[in-house]
Amino acid sequence: MSLDTKSNFDELRWVIQIRRTLEEELGEDGEFPVSIFSVPKLLRVCEPDSYIPQQVALGPYHYWRPELYEMQRHKLAAAKRFHKQLQSLNLDNLVDQLSKLEPRIRACHHKFLDFNGDTLVWMMAIDASFLLEFLQDGTIVPRRKSSHNAILRDIVMLENQIPLFVLRKMLELKFSSLEAADDMLSRRL
């Protein structure tokens, strides 16, 4: 590990996360399949625009890229609108519900996620709010066809994903019904 890489790596946080992951019961068989993969470096270097989002980051892999920060205000606005639609929960309660899924969220990512649970869960809440609204309306950003298409392109990128169970949980909380959440997802996906 190079000195530069090591300076960005928090060893204590890594140990705490690994210990917690090993101690927690992740499910009946103790495992969830990885479903959000990282693109091999060799492919990413050859065709970066094919694998790196240009408009919107969803999930942890590209979240901190400064060139995608402009979309953050649209994502926060979507989270506020989603919050208004929640029947009996405030945003903190929503995040508390999602925090119960944190080990599962981490487990479905191919890469180690080097940040704390609160950051991950808030990221999921904000990004999932944006994604659900976009899937429902398709009109989050200025109504230019090119913006819409660029966001669609970013949404389907391999490293730019939100676990489906997070979307399902958020819809379940919104509609107070798992059946209604599943119905909404089946119509949108």
GUTORKE-428285 format. One record per residue: x, y negated, z negated of N, C-alpha, C, O in turn; residue number from 1. Coordinates in steps of 0.001 Angstrom, whole numbers, plus 500000, padded with zeros to 6 digits. Layout:
<<X Y Z> <X Y Z> <X Y Z> <X Y Z> NUM>;
...
END
This chain:
<<500859 501174 500000> <500000 500000 500000> <500898 498772 500000> <501800 498658 499170> 1>;
<<500656 497864 500919> <501487 496669 500994> <501160 495731 499845> <500117 495853 499203> 2>;
<<502052 494806 499599> <501857 493843 498517> <500615 492991 498767> <499864 492710 497833> 3>;
<<500384 492572 500033> <499204 491762 500353> <497919 492531 500077> <496982 491985 499495> 4>;
<<497870 493778 500487> <496683 494592 500265> <496465 494798 498776> <495338 494706 498289> 5>;
<<497535 495076 498058> <497432 495321 496625> <496933 494086 495879> <496193 494221 494905> 6>;
<<497321 492885 496313> <496902 491677 495609> <495398 491450 495722> <494815 490790 494862> 7>;
<<494755 491981 496765> <493315 491836 496935> <492540 492987 496299> <491310 492963 496279> 8>;
<<493224 493962 495796> <492590 495157 495261> <492570 495086 493740> <493612 494899 493113> 9>;
<<491414 495231 493157> <491257 495176 491713> <491261 496611 491181> <490246 497306 491234> 10>;
<<492405 497040 490674> <492561 498424 490226> <491634 498759 489064> <491045 499839 489033> 11>;
<<491501 497854 488124> <490643 498117 486972> <489193 498305 487417> <488512 499219 486953> 12>;
<<488729 497449 488305> <487362 497586 488804> <487199 498918 489534> <486162 499572 489418> 13>;
<<488217 499315 490281> <488169 500582 490993> <488034 501743 490006> <487199 502626 490200> 14>;
<<488843 501745 488959> <488792 502816 487958> <487421 502845 487283> <486838 503915 487106> 15>;
<<486914 501694 486913> <485597 501626 486269> <484526 502171 487203> <483666 502946 486783> 16>;
<<484576 501769 488469> <483577 502226 489436> <483674 503733 489667> <482651 504415 489716> 17>;
<<484867 504248 489806> <485042 505686 490017> <484553 506456 488793> <483840 507451 488926> 18>;
<<484929 506005 487621> <484491 506670 486388> <482964 506668 486299> <482351 507689 485988> 19>;
<<482367 505529 486571> <480911 505418 486508> <480243 506331 487534> <479245 506986 487235> 20>;
<<480791 506368 488726> <480233 507215 489774> <480312 508683 489387> <479364 509436 489607> 21>;
<<481426 509090 488817> <481582 510484 488426> <480695 510857 487240> <480265 512005 487125> 22>;
<<480423 509904 486367> <479609 510187 485188> <478116 510157 485480> <477340 510829 484800> 23>;
<<477704 509391 486477> <476278 509250 486762> <475761 510433 487548> <476479 511062 488326> 24>;
<<474518 510708 487324> <473830 511738 488094> <473272 511062 489333> <472358 510244 489230> 25>;
<<473805 511389 490503> <473380 510736 491733> <472174 511407 492377> <471648 510896 493365> 26>;
<<471748 512477 491871> <470620 513184 492452> <470649 514613 491979> <471499 514994 491174> 27>;
<<469731 515399 492471> <469662 516785 492028> <470940 517544 492337> <471440 518294 491498> 28>;
<<471469 517352 493533> <472707 518049 493869> <473934 517168 493644> <475059 517585 493918> 29>;
<<473717 515947 493143> <474831 515072 492800> <475423 514308 493964> <476409 513593 493785> 30>;
<<474847 514435 495163> <475422 513751 496312> <474345 513155 497198> <473233 513674 497298> 31>;
<<474704 512055 497834> <473903 511474 498892> <474794 511420 500112> <475980 511111 500002> 32>;
<<474247 511713 501257> <475101 511686 502444> <475495 510260 502814> <474721 509318 502644> 33>;
<<476698 510128 503314> <477145 508841 503837> <476328 508561 505089> <476227 509408 505977> 34>;
<<475749 507375 505152> <474934 507032 506319> <475338 505701 506944> <474865 505354 508027> 35>;
<<476205 504958 506272> <476692 503691 506819> <478208 503810 506917> <478929 503735 505922> 36>;
<<478658 503993 508130> <480062 504285 508376> <480829 503037 508781> <480249 502034 509196> 37>;
<<482131 503125 508651> <482988 502062 509170> <483543 502524 510516> <483793 503710 510734> 38>;
<<483724 501571 511394> <484258 501862 512721> <485761 502079 512589> <486437 501289 511930> 39>;
<<486292 503124 513196> <487742 503326 513145> <488485 502107 513693> <488069 501493 514676> 40>;
<<489573 501781 513043> <490342 500585 513384> <490751 500560 514857> <490721 499505 515490> 41>;
<<491122 501689 515391> <491544 501763 516785> <490431 501305 517734> <490698 500593 518702> 42>;
<<489206 501706 517464> <488079 501264 518293> <487794 499777 518105> <487555 499051 519070> 43>;
<<487823 499340 516862> <487519 497943 516561> <488524 497002 517218> <488147 495928 517687> 44>;
<<489779 497385 517258> <490821 496550 517854> <490633 496451 519369> <490854 495392 519957> 45>;
<<490229 497541 519991> <490063 497554 521451> <488887 496701 521913> <488995 495988 522911> 46>;
<<487785 496765 521208> <486561 496048 521582> <485926 495407 520350> <484859 495847 519923> 47>;
<<486544 494389 519770> <486017 493844 518511> <484579 493330 518611> <483806 493493 517667> 48>;
<<484211 492717 519726> <482852 492186 519848> <481788 493282 519865> <480613 493018 519613> 49>;
<<482200 494487 520159> <481253 495597 520169> <480970 496127 518768> <479997 496853 518565> 50>;
<<481805 495773 517809> <481672 496349 516474> <481582 495324 515350> <481268 495680 514215> 51>;
<<481849 494074 515648> <481841 493033 514619> <480675 492091 514892> <480582 491525 515981> 52>;
<<479780 491913 513913> <478623 491037 514135> <479045 489601 514442> <480045 489104 513924> 53>;
<<478264 488955 515292> <478568 487594 515717> <477655 486547 515081> <478015 485372 515016> 54>;
<<476473 486964 514611> <475500 486015 514067> <475172 486245 512598> <475119 485302 511809> 55>;
<<474954 487505 512237> <474453 487795 510893> <475135 489036 510319> <475281 490057 510992> 56>;
<<475544 488919 509071> <476102 490057 508340> <474996 490652 507482> <474317 489940 506743> 57>;
<<474825 491952 507585> <473887 492680 506735> <474681 493729 505978> <475401 494527 506579> 58>;
<<474552 493726 504678> <475314 494676 503886> <476733 494195 503648> <477101 493092 504053> 59>;
<<477525 495024 502992> <478805 494570 502443> <479996 494496 503396> <480949 493778 503096> 60>;
<<479991 495187 504503> <481211 495278 505302> <481651 493955 505922> <482851 493714 506047> 61>;
<<480729 493107 506306> <481087 491841 506970> <480560 490623 506216> <480585 489506 506734> 62>;
<<480093 490837 505016> <479405 489785 504267> <480257 488543 504042> <479734 487428 504067> 63>;
<<481526 488708 503827> <482383 487580 503441> <483088 486936 504628> <484022 486158 504433> 64>;
<<482672 487234 505830> <483286 486614 507010> <482766 485185 507154> <481568 484983 507355> 65>;
<<483650 484190 507053> <483217 482778 507064> <482416 482382 508305> <481520 481542 508212> 66>;
<<482716 482960 509444> <481998 482573 510663> <480530 483010 510650> <479756 482602 511516> 67>;
<<480146 483834 509679> <478753 484273 509570> <478000 483549 508454> <476824 483827 508221> 68>;
<<478663 482629 507769> <478035 481926 506647> <476851 481062 507074> <475936 480843 506281> 69>;
<<476852 480573 508301> <475762 479710 508748> <474404 480405 508609> <473400 479762 508301> 70>;
<<474383 481691 508835> <473131 482437 508750> <472686 482641 507300> <471538 483007 507048> 71>;
<<473581 482410 506360> <473260 482628 504950> <472061 481789 504505> <471236 482261 503723> 72>;
<<471958 480565 504989> <470818 479730 504573> <469500 480315 505062> <468481 480203 504380> 73>;
<<469511 480938 506240> <468303 481588 506749> <467971 482828 505916> <466805 483133 505670> 74>;
<<469016 483530 505490> <468793 484714 504659> <468237 484316 503294> <467339 484977 502773> 75>;
<<468762 483248 502720> <468248 482782 501425> <466806 482294 501546> <465991 482533 500654> 76>;
<<466495 481619 502631> <465117 481165 502851> <464177 482367 502978> <463059 482340 502463> 77>;
<<464626 483406 503655> <463810 484622 503777> <463609 485271 502412> <462521 485765 502116> 78>;
<<464647 485275 501582> <464525 485846 500231> <463513 485049 499403> <462735 485631 498647> 79>;
<<463523 483736 499544> <462539 482908 498825> <461121 483225 499298> <460203 483337 498485> 80>;
<<460947 483368 500598> <459616 483698 501126> <459181 485087 500663> <458016 485291 500324> 81>;
<<460107 486038 500649> <459778 487384 500179> <459371 487332 498707> <458414 487989 498297> 82>;
<<460094 486555 497928> <459791 486402 496500> <458363 485898 496298> <457662 486362 495399> 83>;
<<457935 484959 497122> <456572 484424 497007> <455520 485488 497311> <454389 485397 496832> 84>;
<<455885 486488 498100> <454940 487540 498473> <454837 488648 497423> <453919 489467 497468> 85>;
<<455772 488670 496489> <455726 489699 495453> <454543 489427 494538> <454334 488300 494089> 86>;
<<453784 490456 494272> <452544 490256 493536> <452761 489956 492061> <452184 489005 491534> 87>;
<<453570 490737 491399> <453705 490520 489961> <455162 490467 489503> <455434 490437 488303> 88>;
<<456083 490456 490439> <457500 490456 490078> <458156 489147 490470> <457803 488530 491475> 89>;
<<459113 488738 489662> <459950 487642 490121> <461202 488246 490751> <461397 489460 490714> 90>;
<<462032 487410 491319> <463208 487894 492041> <464159 488665 491126> <464771 489645 491551> 91>;
<<464283 488230 489882> <465142 488949 488938> <464627 490368 488686> <465417 491305 488570> 92>;
<<463298 490526 488600> <462728 491864 488428> <462991 492739 489648> <463267 493932 489523> 93>;
<<462904 492135 490820> <463208 492865 492050> <464651 493361 492024> <464926 494520 492337> 94>;
<<465555 492482 491650> <466973 492851 491580> <467183 493934 490519> <467979 494850 490724> 95>;
<<466484 493840 489398> <466577 494891 488376> <466136 496237 488935> <466758 497263 488660> 96>;
<<465068 496232 489714> <464601 497478 490333> <465641 498026 491314> <465892 499230 491358> 97>;
<<466235 497135 492092> <467253 497571 493053> <468529 498032 492351> <469251 498884 492868> 98>;
<<468804 497472 491177> <470031 497870 490472> <469988 499345 490077> <471035 499973 489913> 99>;
<<468797 499897 489926> <468674 501329 489639> <469141 502169 490829> <469468 503346 490679> 100>;
<<469168 501558 491996> <469594 502256 493214> <471075 502029 493539> <471587 502572 494518> 101>;
<<471755 501232 492722> <473140 500869 493044> <474056 502062 493306> <474778 502047 494303> 102>;
<<474064 503096 492460> <474952 504231 492764> <474629 504879 494114> <475525 505301 494844> 103>;
<<473370 504946 494420> <472948 505527 495695> <473354 504620 496865> <473764 505104 497919> 104>;
<<473237 503308 496668> <473660 502351 497703> <475149 502519 497973> <475574 502589 499126> 105>;
<<475933 502583 496912> <477383 502762 497077> <477700 504090 497764> <478573 504161 498628> 106>;
<<476988 505129 497371> <477272 506466 497898> <477012 506572 499394> <477656 507369 500076> 107>;
<<476090 505792 499910> <475783 505930 501336> <476755 505150 502220> <476688 505259 503445> 108>;
<<477655 504367 501627> <478659 503637 502405> <479946 504448 502513> <480406 505045 501540> 109>;
<<480502 504457 503686> <481723 505202 503965> <482926 504597 503245> <483760 505326 502709> 110>;
<<483018 503275 503232> <484135 502580 502589> <483852 502356 501108> <482699 502247 500691> 111>;
<<484922 502291 500324> <484796 501888 498928> <484393 500415 498898> <484990 499596 499596> 112>;
<<483398 500078 498104> <482903 498705 498010> <483527 498056 496780> <483152 498355 495647> 113>;
<<484475 497174 497019> <485285 496594 495955> <484672 495309 495399> <485286 494244 495459> 114>;
<<483473 495416 494865> <482874 494318 494123> <481858 494880 493152> <481456 496039 493256> 115>;
<<481443 494048 492204> <480615 494557 491114> <479184 494844 491555> <478746 494444 492633> 116>;
<<478481 495546 490687> <477122 495982 490995> <476143 494849 491205> <475295 494920 492095> 117>;
<<476247 493799 490396> <475336 492663 490561> <475483 492043 491945> <474491 491719 492598> 118>;
<<476715 491882 492381> <476963 491313 493709> <476335 492187 494784> <475668 491683 495688> 119>;
<<476545 493479 494687> <476004 494403 495681> <474478 494365 495702> <473872 494324 496772> 120>;
<<473865 494379 494541> <472403 494425 494474> <471783 493113 494965> <470786 493137 495686> 121>;
<<472355 491983 494587> <471848 490701 495090> <472030 490619 496607> <471156 490119 497315> 122>;
<<473159 491109 497095> <473400 491133 498536> <472312 491945 499238> <471773 491521 500260> 123>;
<<471998 493106 498684> <470963 493954 499277> <469603 493252 499253> <468863 493300 500235> 124>;
<<469276 492607 498140> <467979 491925 498027> <467853 490811 499065> <466819 490683 499721> 125>;
<<468890 490019 499212> <468852 488899 500161> <468835 489411 501598> <468019 488976 502410> 126>;
<<469739 490335 501904> <469827 490836 503275> <468590 491636 503676> <468124 491531 504810> 127>;
<<468066 492422 502763> <466863 493199 503072> <465662 492277 503269> <464816 492543 504124> 128>;
<<465575 491205 502496> <464494 490229 502692> <464561 489647 504099> <463553 489543 504797> 129>;
<<465761 489273 504494> <465966 488730 505840> <465571 489757 506901> <464832 489442 507834> 130>;
<<466059 490968 506753> <465809 491998 507754> <464319 492332 507853> <463784 492464 508954> 131>;
<<463658 492468 506721> <462222 492774 506747> <461430 491660 507423> <460515 491925 508203> 132>;
<<461781 490426 507123> <461078 489308 507760> <461368 489267 509257> <460467 489032 510063> 133>;
<<462608 489492 509620> <462957 489488 511042> <462225 490604 511785> <461727 490391 512890> 134>;
<<462158 491779 511189> <461455 492893 511833> <459960 492622 511952> <459308 493063 512898> 135>;
<<459432 491893 510980> <458004 491600 511005> <457680 490480 511989> <456749 490597 512786> 136>;
<<458456 489386 511930> <458136 488202 512731> <459075 487981 513907> <458651 487557 514983> 137>;
<<460338 488269 513695> <461335 487993 514723> <461618 486515 514908> <462202 486116 515915> 138>;
<<461207 485688 513936> <461322 484235 514114> <461984 483556 512926> <461481 482542 512442> 139>;
<<463062 484071 512461> <463719 483478 511298> <464561 482273 511675> <464607 481288 510938> 140>;
<<465203 482343 512779> <466096 481273 513217> <465427 480510 514352> <464382 480932 514846> 141>;
<<466008 479408 514767> <465399 478664 515873> <465011 479603 517014> <465740 480538 517342> 142>;
<<463896 479346 517586> <463274 480276 518533> <463936 480275 519910> <463269 480082 520927> 143>;
<<465209 480485 519933> <465913 480635 521205> <466065 482121 521476> <466436 482890 520590> 144>;
<<465782 482508 522678> <465876 483922 523063> <467289 484455 522839> <467461 485599 522416> 145>;
<<468300 483634 523119> <469680 484101 522959> <470001 484382 521493> <470693 485356 521192> 146>;
<<469510 483544 520573> <469732 483782 519142> <469033 485055 518697> <469600 485874 517974> 147>;
<<467804 485205 519139> <467031 486398 518784> <467753 487660 519257> <467887 488623 518502> 148>;
<<468208 487651 520484> <468896 488823 521039> <470227 489083 520336> <470601 490236 520121> 149>;
<<470935 488022 519979> <472214 488190 519276> <471987 488795 517891> <472768 489635 517443> 150>;
<<470929 488373 517220> <470616 488941 515904> <470207 490401 516048> <470633 491246 515260> 151>;
<<469392 490701 517039> <469020 492101 517286> <470261 492955 517524> <470372 494065 517004> 152>;
<<471178 492434 518305> <472422 493154 518595> <473200 493413 517307> <473713 494512 517095> 153>;
<<473284 492398 516450> <474009 492555 515187> <473320 493548 514254> <473988 494304 513548> 154>;
<<471998 493547 514250> <471239 494416 513343> <471505 495895 513622> <471490 496709 512699> 155>;
<<471746 496242 514864> <471938 497658 515190> <473400 498097 515135> <473705 499250 515439> 156>;
<<474294 497210 514759> <475709 497588 514684> <475958 498573 513547> <475326 498509 512493> 157>;
<<476877 499466 513788> <477171 500555 512871> <477517 500083 511458> <477025 500648 510481> 158>;
<<478342 499070 511343> <478793 498615 510024> <477871 497559 509412> <478154 497058 508323> 159>;
<<476812 497224 510065> <475965 496099 509674> <474567 496604 509312> <473581 496235 509950> 160>;
<<474494 497447 508290> <473248 498133 507977> <472843 497968 506517> <473674 497736 505638> 161>;
<<471549 498095 506291> <470957 498145 504952> <470374 499552 504813> <469691 500016 505726> 162>;
<<470618 500235 503712> <470020 501572 503558> <468492 501504 503640> <467869 500604 503079> 163>;
<<467915 502449 504333> <466468 502484 504521> <465733 502560 503182> <464661 501975 503031> 164>;
<<466298 503271 502217> <465619 503393 500921> <465546 502051 500188> <464664 501861 499351> 165>;
<<466451 501123 500485> <466373 499777 499896> <465189 499025 500502> <464415 498394 499783> 166>;
<<465054 499094 501819> <463907 498453 502477> <462599 499047 501954> <461633 498329 501696> 167>;
<<462590 500347 501807> <461390 501037 501325> <461027 500589 499906> <459858 500345 499609> 168>;
<<462026 500483 499040> <461781 500057 497658> <461243 498629 497621> <460321 498323 496864> 169>;
<<461824 497762 498441> <461356 496373 498451> <459918 496285 498950> <459120 495522 498405> 170>;
<<459587 497044 499964> <458207 497044 500457> <457261 497678 499441> <456122 497237 499290> 171>;
<<457727 498700 498754> <456908 499318 497704> <456584 498291 496618> <455453 498233 496135> 172>;
<<457559 497495 496239> <457327 496469 495221> <456420 495357 495749> <455610 494803 495006> 173>;
<<456559 495044 497012> <455724 493997 497616> <454264 494429 497684> <453366 493656 497348> 174>;
<<454029 495662 498118> <452660 496138 498325> <452106 496926 497142> <450936 497307 497145> 175>;
<<452936 497171 496134> <452547 497973 494964> <452081 499366 495364> <451240 499967 494695> 176>;
<<452637 499871 496464> <452236 501188 496941> <453319 501753 497849> <453768 501096 498788> 177>;
<<453723 502965 497558> <454712 503633 498397> <454123 503962 499769> <454821 503895 500781> 178>;
<<452853 504315 499799> <452197 504636 501073> <452160 503414 501986> <452426 503523 503183> 179>;
<<451832 502258 501427> <451801 501029 502227> <453204 500671 502719> <453372 500197 503842> 180>;
<<454203 500900 501874> <455590 500638 502278> <455984 501540 503439> <456574 501082 504417> 181>;
<<455655 502822 503327> <455987 503765 504396> <455247 503423 505688> <455803 503537 506781> 182>;
<<453995 503004 505552> <453216 502621 506732> <453855 501417 507426> <453988 501399 508649> 183>;
<<454242 500427 506648> <454877 499228 507212> <456192 499593 507905> <456463 499123 509010> 184>;
<<456997 500419 507265> <458268 500820 507875> <458051 501605 509161> <458759 501397 510146> 185>;
<<457087 502493 509155> <456858 503306 510357> <456378 502447 511525> <456642 502776 512681> 186>;
<<455680 501356 511237> <455221 500474 512314> <456331 499566 512825> <456281 499123 513973> 187>;
<<457336 499280 511993> <458387 498322 512365> <459652 498976 512891> <460410 498351 513633> 188>;
<<459886 500210 512521> <461152 500838 512928> <460969 501822 514048> <461939 502431 514499> 189>;
END
